[in-house]
Amino acid sequence: MVYLKALFLVLTLFILYTTPLNTLTSSHFLNHHLYANDTQIFLSFCPPDFHSNLAPLQDFLQHICSWMTANLLTLNSSKTEFLLVGLRQQLAKINNSSLKTTHSARNLGFIFDEHLTLSDQISALSKSCYFHIRQLRCIRPFLDSKTASLIATFIVHSKLDYCNSLYYNLSKSQLNRLQHIQNSLARAVLRAFKFSHTTPILKSIQWFKTNERIKYKILSLTFKLLYTAQPSYLYNLISLQPPRNTRSSSVVTLARLLTHSSLKITSRSFRHASPHLWDQLPHSLRQRSAMS
C-alpha cells in the first residue's frame, strides 16, 4: 500500500511538472493527446500539402526540445516516432526524403500501422495470447472448469478485449485470426480436441464471439457517452436524431453519418460505427428514461 501511494505521488508530481506541455502544444494549433508521459501529436493534410505541414511540426519539436532543456528534461529520441497514416495511393504521392518515418508505432500498448490494417497488432497479440494458452493447457489437468475459465478471462480475454473497438469492420481474414485465438482458448478451458466445433463450446461457457464482443464494446462506449457526455472528444462525434413523431420521442436515435465515400475504412470509424450499431438495438434498450 505504501509503495502504491508513493508511485501515485510521483506520477501526480510528474503530471503537474509537465502540464505546460498542453499549453505549449495548443499554442502551435496542433491536435494532441497527453497521457502520463506519453504525448501524441496529430496532423491531417492532403498529400500535396505534406511539406507545408512539415515545417510547423519541425518548429514545434524544436520548441519542445528547448522547453525540456530549460526544465532539466530530455526528449527520448529513440521513442519519438513519425507515422504517416493513409491509403497506399495517398502515401505513394508523398515525396518523403527529408524525414525518417516508421511503418508502425505503439500507442498505449496498441500497434498502429501506416495503412491501419492492424496486421502488426494482431500478430503481436496472437504471439502473446498463444503463449498463455499453451501455458494454460499445461496446468489445465490440475484445475477445475471455473478456475480455468477465470484464468482464461483475466489473462487472454483481457488482451483480446483491449481496444477491441478498433477492430470493427476489419477484413474477414484479420477478424478470423482473432476468432481463432478465442477458439483455441475455449478448447483449452474445456479440454476439447483441437478441431472440435467451437460454436457449442462458446455457448456452453457463455462467451460472445470476437465480432460480437467488438460490437458490444462500441455499444457500451456509446451508452456511456449518452449517459455522461465523456470523454468529450468521442461525445462530439455523435449527435441525437430529432424524433420524427410522438411514438419515437421516447427512443434515443443517433444521426447517421452522411458520407458519399465508398472506402471501407470510413465505416470503421467510431463516428460511423456508433450510430450504425446503436440504431439497430431494440427500442426497449434505447429508451430516454435509461439515459436520465
PLY file of the C-alpha trace (Angstrom):
ply
format ascii 1.0
element vertex 292
property float x
property float y
property float z
element edge 291
property int vertex1
property int vertex2
end_header
0.00 0.00 0.00
2.86 2.39 0.86
4.51 1.61 -2.47
1.30 2.39 -4.39
0.87 5.69 -2.57
4.46 6.67 -3.37
4.00 5.70 -7.02
0.79 7.72 -7.24
2.52 10.73 -5.69
5.42 10.54 -8.14
3.03 10.25 -11.10
0.96 13.20 -9.84
4.06 15.36 -9.44
5.25 14.37 -12.91
1.91 15.34 -14.47
1.96 18.69 -12.65
5.53 19.24 -13.79
4.74 18.56 -17.45
1.34 20.30 -17.55
2.76 23.28 -19.54
3.21 20.85 -22.45
-0.53 21.11 -23.08
-0.38 24.91 -23.36
2.75 24.72 -25.47
1.19 22.29 -27.93
-2.06 24.27 -28.13
-0.11 27.43 -28.96
1.05 25.72 -32.15
-2.56 24.83 -33.08
-1.79 21.12 -33.15
-4.22 18.36 -32.16
-2.76 16.30 -29.35
-3.39 13.78 -26.59
-1.47 13.58 -23.33
-1.44 10.51 -21.12
1.08 10.45 -18.25
4.47 10.59 -20.00
3.05 9.74 -23.43
2.32 12.55 -25.90
0.80 12.20 -29.38
0.61 14.97 -31.98
-1.88 14.70 -34.85
-1.84 16.43 -38.24
-4.33 15.94 -41.04
-3.40 17.01 -44.57
-3.65 16.12 -48.24
-0.57 14.59 -49.93
0.32 17.78 -51.91
0.41 19.74 -48.61
2.89 17.42 -46.91
5.92 19.74 -46.90
3.93 22.84 -45.94
2.62 20.97 -42.89
6.01 19.51 -42.05
7.65 22.86 -41.31
5.30 23.83 -38.41
5.74 20.35 -36.93
9.52 20.67 -37.01
9.27 24.12 -35.39
7.11 22.62 -32.66
9.57 19.80 -31.97
12.38 22.35 -31.71
10.27 24.35 -29.28
9.62 21.20 -27.23
13.35 20.42 -27.06
14.11 23.94 -25.87
11.37 23.77 -23.23
12.63 20.41 -21.95
16.21 21.63 -21.77
15.11 24.68 -19.78
13.21 22.39 -17.37
16.00 19.82 -16.94
14.20 17.22 -19.07
15.41 15.22 -22.04
13.44 14.23 -25.13
13.84 10.49 -25.69
14.62 10.43 -29.41
14.51 6.61 -29.51
10.81 6.76 -28.53
9.96 9.69 -30.78
8.39 8.31 -33.95
6.74 9.83 -37.00
4.00 7.71 -38.55
2.27 8.63 -41.80
-1.20 7.08 -41.99
-3.17 6.90 -45.22
-4.22 4.85 -48.19
-1.47 3.29 -50.28
-2.31 5.60 -53.19
-2.08 8.65 -50.92
1.23 7.70 -49.33
2.72 6.94 -52.74
2.20 10.61 -53.71
4.31 11.89 -50.80
7.95 12.55 -51.57
9.36 11.98 -48.11
13.15 12.16 -48.33
13.79 14.62 -45.51
12.08 12.79 -42.65
12.52 9.26 -41.37
9.15 7.61 -40.84
8.15 4.33 -39.26
5.79 1.73 -40.71
4.10 1.11 -37.37
4.06 2.67 -33.92
2.89 1.56 -30.49
0.37 3.83 -28.77
-0.55 2.86 -25.19
0.24 -0.77 -25.95
-1.65 -0.89 -29.25
0.25 -1.08 -32.56
-0.93 1.16 -35.42
0.44 0.64 -38.93
0.55 3.14 -41.78
-2.48 1.65 -43.58
-4.48 0.85 -40.41
-4.74 -2.82 -41.34
-3.79 -3.61 -37.71
-1.92 -6.65 -39.02
1.14 -5.96 -36.84
-1.08 -5.51 -33.78
-2.89 -8.80 -34.37
0.41 -10.61 -34.98
1.83 -9.35 -31.69
-1.45 -10.15 -29.93
-1.51 -13.67 -31.36
2.04 -14.37 -30.19
1.23 -13.24 -26.65
-2.15 -14.99 -26.43
-0.99 -18.34 -27.82
1.90 -18.35 -25.35
-0.54 -18.05 -22.44
-2.92 -20.60 -23.99
-0.08 -23.14 -24.17
0.74 -22.44 -20.53
-2.92 -22.90 -19.61
-3.02 -26.25 -21.40
-0.04 -27.43 -19.31
-1.77 -26.76 -16.00
-5.35 -27.44 -17.13
-5.44 -31.05 -15.76
-4.93 -29.63 -12.27
-7.70 -27.01 -12.47
-11.46 -27.19 -12.21
-13.54 -25.65 -15.02
-14.41 -22.46 -13.14
-10.79 -21.69 -12.26
-9.65 -22.42 -15.82
-12.32 -20.08 -17.19
-11.29 -17.31 -14.78
-7.63 -17.62 -15.76
-8.57 -17.56 -19.43
-10.71 -14.45 -18.95
-8.18 -12.48 -16.93
-5.03 -13.38 -18.88
-6.11 -13.91 -22.50
-9.61 -12.46 -22.98
-8.46 -9.20 -21.41
-5.86 -8.93 -24.16
-8.43 -9.69 -26.87
-10.80 -7.09 -25.46
-8.21 -4.32 -25.05
-9.07 -1.54 -27.52
-11.09 -4.10 -29.50
-13.46 -1.42 -30.82
-10.64 -0.58 -33.24
-11.11 -3.99 -34.88
-14.61 -3.07 -36.07
-15.18 -3.84 -39.77
-11.67 -5.16 -40.29
-11.15 -7.56 -43.17
-12.57 -11.03 -42.67
-9.11 -12.58 -42.70
-7.94 -10.40 -39.80
-11.10 -10.98 -37.77
-10.69 -14.72 -38.34
-7.22 -14.52 -36.79
-8.78 -13.03 -33.65
-11.54 -15.63 -33.62
-9.00 -18.45 -33.93
-7.34 -17.21 -30.74
-10.64 -17.30 -28.87
-11.46 -20.74 -30.30
-8.13 -22.12 -29.12
-8.69 -20.56 -25.69
-12.17 -22.08 -25.38
-10.87 -25.53 -26.31
-8.14 -25.20 -23.68
-10.68 -24.28 -21.00
-12.94 -27.26 -21.77
-10.07 -29.59 -22.73
-11.67 -30.19 -26.11
-9.97 -31.68 -29.13
-8.00 -29.39 -31.45
-10.54 -29.48 -34.27
-13.72 -29.53 -32.16
-16.54 -27.31 -33.40
-16.35 -24.18 -31.24
-19.87 -22.69 -31.52
-21.39 -25.07 -28.93
-18.24 -24.73 -26.80
-18.52 -20.94 -26.71
-22.23 -21.17 -25.86
-21.57 -23.60 -23.03
-19.16 -21.20 -21.32
-21.29 -18.16 -22.30
-18.68 -16.32 -24.34
-19.64 -13.95 -27.14
-17.71 -14.48 -30.35
-14.97 -11.98 -31.14
-17.02 -9.90 -33.57
-19.90 -9.74 -31.10
-17.53 -8.59 -28.34
-16.27 -5.82 -30.64
-19.79 -4.57 -31.26
-20.61 -4.84 -27.55
-17.62 -2.62 -26.71
-18.74 0.08 -29.15
-22.31 -0.03 -27.82
-21.04 0.17 -24.24
-18.96 3.22 -25.13
-21.95 4.79 -26.85
-24.19 4.27 -23.81
-21.52 5.81 -21.56
-21.25 8.83 -23.88
-25.02 9.36 -23.87
-25.15 9.00 -20.09
-22.07 11.05 -19.09
-21.10 13.03 -22.24
-17.49 12.00 -21.53
-14.91 11.81 -22.97
-15.77 14.93 -24.95
-13.60 14.06 -27.97
-15.79 10.99 -28.56
-19.05 12.59 -27.49
-18.55 15.31 -30.12
-18.53 12.61 -32.81
-22.15 11.60 -32.24
-25.39 13.57 -32.32
-29.00 12.81 -31.50
-31.57 12.42 -34.25
-34.66 14.60 -33.53
-37.78 12.42 -33.07
-40.00 12.32 -36.15
-43.23 11.54 -34.32
-44.67 11.22 -30.85
-44.22 7.45 -30.77
-40.46 7.73 -31.28
-39.96 10.65 -28.89
-39.11 8.31 -26.01
-36.45 6.47 -28.04
-32.85 7.70 -28.37
-31.81 7.60 -32.01
-28.43 8.76 -33.27
-27.96 10.67 -36.50
-26.24 8.65 -39.20
-23.08 9.98 -40.80
-23.84 11.29 -44.27
-20.94 10.32 -46.47
-20.52 9.52 -50.12
-17.22 7.74 -49.61
-17.01 4.19 -50.94
-13.90 3.45 -48.87
-14.39 0.62 -46.40
-12.08 2.32 -43.91
-14.70 5.05 -43.47
-17.14 2.53 -41.98
-14.53 1.53 -39.39
-14.58 4.95 -37.70
-16.37 5.43 -34.38
-18.36 8.27 -35.94
-19.89 5.76 -38.33
-19.96 2.60 -36.20
-21.60 4.09 -33.10
-24.90 5.30 -34.66
-24.98 2.35 -37.07
-24.90 -0.21 -34.23
-26.90 1.83 -31.73
-29.88 2.39 -34.02
-30.11 -1.35 -34.64
-30.85 -2.01 -30.96
-34.47 -2.72 -29.94
-36.48 0.29 -28.78
-36.65 -1.17 -25.28
-32.88 -0.72 -24.94
-32.87 2.85 -26.28
-35.42 4.49 -24.01
-34.63 8.05 -22.98
-35.55 7.22 -19.40
-32.46 4.98 -19.23
-30.22 7.97 -20.13
-31.55 10.30 -17.47
0 1
1 2
2 3
3 4
4 5
5 6
6 7
7 8
8 9
9 10
10 11
11 12
12 13
13 14
14 15
15 16
16 17
17 18
18 19
19 20
20 21
21 22
22 23
23 24
24 25
25 26
26 27
27 28
28 29
29 30
30 31
31 32
32 33
33 34
34 35
35 36
36 37
37 38
38 39
39 40
40 41
41 42
42 43
43 44
44 45
45 46
46 47
47 48
48 49
49 50
50 51
51 52
52 53
53 54
54 55
55 56
56 57
57 58
58 59
59 60
60 61
61 62
62 63
63 64
64 65
65 66
66 67
67 68
68 69
69 70
70 71
71 72
72 73
73 74
74 75
75 76
76 77
77 78
78 79
79 80
80 81
81 82
82 83
83 84
84 85
85 86
86 87
87 88
88 89
89 90
90 91
91 92
92 93
93 94
94 95
95 96
96 97
97 98
98 99
99 100
100 101
101 102
102 103
103 104
104 105
105 106
106 107
107 108
108 109
109 110
110 111
111 112
112 113
113 114
114 115
115 116
116 117
117 118
118 119
119 120
120 121
121 122
122 123
123 124
124 125
125 126
126 127
127 128
128 129
129 130
130 131
131 132
132 133
133 134
134 135
135 136
136 137
137 138
138 139
139 140
140 141
141 142
142 143
143 144
144 145
145 146
146 147
147 148
148 149
149 150
150 151
151 152
152 153
153 154
154 155
155 156
156 157
157 158
158 159
159 160
160 161
161 162
162 163
163 164
164 165
165 166
166 167
167 168
168 169
169 170
170 171
171 172
172 173
173 174
174 175
175 176
176 177
177 178
178 179
179 180
180 181
181 182
182 183
183 184
184 185
185 186
186 187
187 188
188 189
189 190
190 191
191 192
192 193
193 194
194 195
195 196
196 197
197 198
198 199
199 200
200 201
201 202
202 203
203 204
204 205
205 206
206 207
207 208
208 209
209 210
210 211
211 212
212 213
213 214
214 215
215 216
216 217
217 218
218 219
219 220
220 221
221 222
222 223
223 224
224 225
225 226
226 227
227 228
228 229
229 230
230 231
231 232
232 233
233 234
234 235
235 236
236 237
237 238
238 239
239 240
240 241
241 242
242 243
243 244
244 245
245 246
246 247
247 248
248 249
249 250
250 251
251 252
252 253
253 254
254 255
255 256
256 257
257 258
258 259
259 260
260 261
261 262
262 263
263 264
264 265
265 266
266 267
267 268
268 269
269 270
270 271
271 272
272 273
273 274
274 275
275 276
276 277
277 278
278 279
279 280
280 281
281 282
282 283
283 284
284 285
285 286
286 287
287 288
288 289
289 290
290 291
